[in-house]
Amino acid sequence: MTDPTTSPLFTPITLGDVTLANRVVMAPMTRNRAGAGNVPTAMMVEYYLQRATGGLLITEGAQVVPEGQGYPGTPGIHSDTQVAGWRAVTDAVHAAGGRMALQLWHVGRISHPTLQPGARRRWRRRPSGPRAGLHRHRNAALRHPARARDRRDPRRHRGLRGGARHAMAAGFDLVEIHAANGYLVAQFLRSGTNHRTDQYGGSLENRLRFLVEVVSAVAGAVGAGRVGVRLSPTSGFNDMSDADPVATFTAAAAALRPLGLAYLHVIRPIGESWRTPAAGPGSPRRSRRPSAARSQANGGYGAESAAVVLGRGEADLVSFGTTFLANPDLPERLRSGAPLNAPDPASFYGGDARGYIDYPALAAV
């Protein structure tokens, strides 16, 4: 068993232009607690501040344009009031010694018209191909067959680039482009959703084009050393599929490598090689490093398994989702071997302080 006090999880690391105190990252998690106008609230300030001992806090996805919203209560990063709300969050976390990345989000075909009444016409299209299945909103009133995004102009660089600039104005150290879990960028990347016949579809090279253009645009706006990208090679969430995910994501990593990004964040459950997506838990195959950028692993890790993946050089950092949600002082718990709070799934998406800012720290137990 690995000694947690000597684990590589607790050594500093540099991501592009930013140095982190440790390698324990808080993964982006939708919490649906934004206020009116999709503005971050005082409760959100407290939520992130409680977790500031993580090496890097990656926020929940923030929609970069109004029509990029797909769920109720998600924060935006496209208005001055939203920027000011996020500035309160980053100021608090920085004062506590933490570092933050904002996840830039556009949901594409998963968008919902009731959440952006002024953008109905722009909302109605998808990259191409079949509609998504029934939109799985917790709120039953918002369930619908997700519709399509514009086939004529797939380039959404301005919104994503603008969101990145707003993130810098809000005081974030980094931005993370959400290219995972069946949202806009992933919809262009995967063969199951991209049935276009123009320069953005068909061949793998064409399907990569939107990803590379978006990432290049964001890197050009804020500097490549402040940009990360999140990918989900094996996820079927939001009715996603790909004829050859190994080829697709190997090519995606290779296409991103020359851009000099801060990191690549790969959702890869324990034991599953991202190079061999069919491999399940317990597979003996070791993952190969997907990029010259720093690599973050995500997918059910604990102190022991995180130390192993770092020790083998399969990743440089490990991000924790619901474990960090339920344990605001997660780095200290992992370091000391202390027991962990159990997360409450009923309070994950929306609600009040319960299940959000009331999980006890070790000092309160």
C-alpha positions in Angstrom: 0.0 0.0 0.0 1.3 3.5 -0.9 2.2 5.7 2.0 -0.2 8.7 1.5 2.3 11.1 3.2 4.8 10.5 0.4 2.2 10.3 -2.5 3.0 12.3 -5.6 -0.5 13.7 -5.2 1.0 16.3 -2.8 3.9 17.6 -4.8 3.7 20.9 -6.6 3.4 21.0 -10.4 3.3 23.7 -13.1 0.5 23.7 -15.7 1.5 26.0 -18.5 1.7 29.5 -16.9 0.3 28.4 -13.5 2.0 26.6 -10.6 -0.2 24.4 -8.3 0.5 23.5 -4.7 -0.6 19.9 -5.2 -2.0 17.5 -7.8 -5.4 17.0 -6.3 -7.9 18.6 -8.7 -11.6 19.2 -8.2 -13.4 18.0 -11.4 -16.1 20.2 -13.0 -19.5 19.2 -11.6 -22.8 20.8 -12.5 -24.6 21.9 -9.4 -27.4 24.1 -10.7 -27.1 26.8 -8.0 -26.6 30.0 -10.0 -28.9 32.9 -9.3 -31.1 35.2 -11.5 -29.4 36.0 -14.8 -27.2 32.8 -14.4 -25.0 34.8 -12.0 -22.8 33.1 -9.4 -24.1 33.6 -5.9 -22.7 34.1 -2.4 -23.4 30.4 -1.8 -21.2 29.5 -4.7 -18.4 31.7 -3.4 -18.6 29.6 -0.1 -18.7 26.3 -2.0 -15.5 26.9 -3.9 -13.7 28.6 -1.0 -14.3 25.6 1.2 -12.4 23.5 -1.4 -9.5 25.9 -2.0 -6.9 23.5 -0.7 -7.1 21.5 -3.9 -4.3 22.2 -6.3 -6.8 23.3 -8.9 -10.5 23.8 -8.8 -12.2 23.4 -12.2 -15.6 25.0 -12.1 -18.9 23.6 -13.3 -19.5 24.4 -16.9 -20.3 28.0 -17.7 -22.2 28.7 -20.9 -20.4 31.1 -23.1 -23.5 32.4 -24.9 -27.2 32.3 -23.9 -28.2 29.7 -26.5 -25.4 27.5 -25.1 -27.3 26.7 -21.9 -28.9 23.3 -21.6 -29.9 23.1 -17.9 -31.6 25.3 -15.3 -29.5 27.2 -12.8 -26.2 26.9 -14.6 -23.9 29.9 -14.5 -22.8 31.9 -17.5 -19.7 33.7 -18.5 -21.1 36.1 -21.2 -22.4 39.1 -19.3 -20.8 41.8 -17.1 -22.8 40.7 -14.0 -21.7 37.1 -14.5 -18.1 38.2 -14.7 -18.5 40.2 -11.5 -20.2 37.2 -9.8 -17.3 34.9 -10.8 -14.8 37.6 -9.7 -16.1 37.2 -6.1 -15.4 33.5 -6.3 -11.9 33.8 -7.7 -11.0 36.5 -5.2 -12.0 34.4 -2.3 -10.2 31.3 -3.6 -7.0 33.2 -4.4 -7.0 34.8 -1.0 -7.0 31.3 0.5 -4.1 30.3 -1.8 -6.1 28.3 -4.4 -6.0 28.2 -8.1 -9.1 28.1 -10.5 -10.0 27.1 -14.0 -13.3 28.0 -15.6 -14.9 25.4 -17.8 -16.1 26.9 -21.1 -19.4 25.2 -22.1 -21.7 25.2 -25.1 -24.2 22.3 -25.0 -25.0 22.4 -28.8 -27.9 20.1 -29.6 -28.7 19.6 -25.9 -29.8 23.2 -25.5 -33.3 24.1 -24.4 -35.5 26.9 -25.7 -37.3 27.7 -22.4 -33.9 28.6 -20.9 -33.1 31.3 -23.5 -36.4 32.8 -24.9 -34.5 35.4 -26.9 -32.5 32.8 -28.7 -35.1 30.3 -30.0 -34.2 30.6 -33.7 -30.5 30.2 -33.1 -31.1 27.3 -30.8 -33.0 25.0 -33.1 -30.1 23.2 -34.9 -27.4 20.7 -34.3 -24.1 19.9 -36.1 -25.8 17.2 -38.2 -27.1 13.7 -37.9 -29.8 12.4 -35.6 -31.4 14.2 -32.7 -30.3 13.3 -29.2 -32.7 11.1 -27.3 -35.0 12.4 -24.6 -33.2 15.1 -22.7 -32.7 13.9 -19.2 -33.4 16.9 -17.2 -34.1 16.4 -13.5 -36.8 18.9 -13.9 -39.6 17.0 -15.7 -41.0 20.2 -17.2 -37.8 20.6 -19.2 -37.7 17.1 -20.8 -37.8 17.2 -24.6 -36.3 15.6 -27.7 -33.1 17.7 -28.1 -33.1 19.4 -31.4 -30.6 20.6 -34.0 -27.9 23.2 -34.4 -27.1 25.3 -37.4 -25.7 23.4 -40.3 -24.6 26.5 -42.2 -22.1 28.0 -39.8 -20.6 25.5 -37.3 -17.9 27.9 -36.1 -18.7 29.1 -32.6 -15.2 30.6 -32.0 -16.4 34.0 -31.0 -18.5 32.7 -28.2 -15.9 30.4 -26.8 -13.1 32.9 -27.3 -15.2 35.6 -25.7 -16.0 33.4 -22.8 -12.3 32.8 -22.3 -11.6 36.5 -22.3 -14.4 37.0 -19.8 -12.9 34.3 -17.6 -9.6 36.1 -17.5 -11.4 39.3 -16.6 -13.1 37.4 -13.8 -9.7 36.4 -12.4 -9.4 32.8 -13.4 -6.0 31.3 -13.7 -6.9 28.9 -16.5 -9.8 27.9 -18.8 -10.9 24.4 -19.7 -12.7 23.8 -23.0 -15.5 21.3 -22.5 -15.0 18.9 -25.4 -16.6 15.9 -23.6 -19.9 14.3 -22.6 -21.8 14.9 -25.8 -21.8 18.7 -25.9 -21.1 20.9 -28.9 -17.4 20.2 -29.5 -17.8 16.5 -28.9 -20.8 16.5 -31.3 -18.5 17.6 -34.1 -15.7 15.1 -33.1 -17.7 11.9 -32.8 -18.8 10.1 -36.0 -22.1 9.1 -34.4 -23.3 12.7 -34.3 -21.3 14.3 -37.1 -22.9 13.4 -40.4 -21.8 16.5 -42.3 -20.6 16.4 -45.8 -18.6 19.7 -45.8 -15.2 20.5 -44.5 -16.4 19.8 -40.9 -17.6 16.3 -41.4 -17.0 12.9 -43.1 -13.3 12.1 -42.7 -11.6 12.0 -39.3 -9.5 15.0 -40.4 -12.6 17.0 -41.0 -14.3 16.0 -37.8 -11.2 17.2 -35.9 -11.3 20.6 -37.6 -13.9 22.2 -35.2 -12.0 21.0 -32.1 -8.7 22.4 -33.4 -10.1 25.7 -34.6 -11.9 26.3 -31.3 -8.9 25.4 -29.1 -6.6 27.5 -31.4 -9.0 30.5 -31.1 -9.2 30.3 -27.3 -5.4 29.9 -27.0 -4.9 32.9 -29.3 -7.2 35.0 -27.0 -5.7 34.1 -23.6 -2.5 32.2 -24.3 -2.0 28.5 -24.7 -0.4 28.2 -21.3 -3.7 29.0 -19.7 -5.9 26.6 -21.7 -6.9 23.0 -21.0 -9.2 20.6 -22.9 -11.5 17.9 -21.5 -12.2 14.8 -23.5 -14.3 11.7 -22.8 -13.2 8.9 -25.1 -15.5 6.2 -23.8 -18.6 8.1 -22.7 -22.0 7.4 -24.3 -23.7 10.2 -22.3 -26.2 12.3 -24.4 -26.5 9.4 -26.9 -22.9 9.8 -28.1 -21.1 7.1 -30.1 -18.1 6.7 -32.5 -17.3 4.1 -35.0 -13.6 4.0 -33.9 -13.0 5.9 -30.7 -9.4 4.7 -30.4 -8.6 6.3 -33.8 -10.7 9.4 -33.1 -9.2 10.3 -29.8 -5.6 9.3 -30.6 -5.9 11.7 -33.6 -7.5 14.4 -31.3 -4.6 14.2 -28.9 -2.1 14.3 -31.7 -3.8 17.3 -33.3 -3.8 19.2 -29.9 -0.1 18.4 -29.1 1.5 21.2 -31.2 -0.7 23.9 -29.6 1.3 23.9 -26.3 -1.7 23.7 -24.0 -1.6 23.7 -20.2 -3.2 20.3 -19.9 -5.4 17.6 -21.4 -8.2 16.3 -19.0 -9.3 12.8 -19.9 -12.3 11.0 -18.4 -10.9 7.5 -18.1 -12.3 5.2 -15.3 -9.8 3.2 -13.3 -8.2 0.4 -15.2 -9.5 1.6 -18.5 -6.9 2.4 -21.1 -8.0 5.5 -23.1 -6.1 3.9 -26.0 -8.4 0.8 -25.7 -11.9 2.1 -24.8 -13.3 -1.4 -24.5 -11.1 -2.3 -21.6 -12.9 -2.4 -18.4 -12.0 -2.1 -14.7 -9.1 -4.3 -13.7 -7.6 -4.3 -17.2 -3.9 -4.9 -16.9 -3.1 -2.6 -19.9 -1.4 0.6 -19.1 -2.6 3.8 -20.7 -0.2 5.7 -22.9 0.3 9.4 -22.3 -2.2 11.0 -24.7 -0.4 14.3 -25.2 2.8 16.3 -24.6 0.7 18.6 -22.4 0.2 17.8 -18.7 -2.4 15.0 -18.4 -5.2 14.8 -15.9 -6.9 11.5 -15.2 -10.5 11.3 -14.0 -12.8 8.5 -13.2 -13.4 7.1 -9.7 -9.9 7.5 -8.2 -9.0 7.3 -4.5 -5.7 8.0 -2.7 -4.2 4.7 -3.6 -5.2 4.4 -7.2 -4.3 8.1 -7.8 -0.8 7.6 -6.4 -0.4 4.5 -8.7 -1.5 6.3 -11.9 0.8 9.2 -11.1 3.7 6.9 -10.1 3.5 5.0 -13.4 3.6 8.3 -15.3 0.2 7.7 -16.8 -1.0 11.1 -15.7 0.4 14.2 -14.0 -2.7 15.1 -11.9 -5.9 13.4 -10.8 -9.3 15.0 -10.6 -12.0 14.0 -8.2 -15.7 14.6 -8.7 -18.3 13.6 -6.1 -15.6 12.7 -3.6 -14.5 16.3 -3.6 -18.1 17.5 -3.6 -18.7 15.7 -0.3 -15.3 16.4 1.2 -14.4 20.1 1.1 -11.0 19.3 2.7 -10.3 16.3 0.4 -6.5 16.9 0.1 -6.1 16.6 3.9 -8.3 13.6 4.1 -6.3 11.8 1.4 -3.0 12.8 3.0 -4.0 11.6 6.4 -6.0 8.6 5.4 -9.1 10.0 7.3 -12.5 8.6 6.5 -14.6 10.3 3.8 -18.0 11.8 3.9 -20.5 10.0 1.7 -22.1 12.2 -1.1 -25.8 12.8 -1.2 -27.0 12.3 -4.8 -30.4 13.8 -4.1 -28.8 17.2 -3.6 -26.4 17.1 -6.5 -28.5 19.1 -9.0 -30.1 22.3 -7.6 -31.5 23.1 -4.2 -30.2 25.1 -1.3 -27.2 24.8 1.1 -28.1 21.2 2.0 -25.7 18.9 0.2 -23.8 21.9 -1.1 -21.9 23.8 1.6 -22.9 21.8 4.7 -20.6 18.8 4.3 -18.4 18.8 7.4 -14.6 19.3 7.3 -12.4 17.1 9.6 -12.2 19.9 12.2 -16.0 19.8 12.5 -16.3 16.0 12.8 
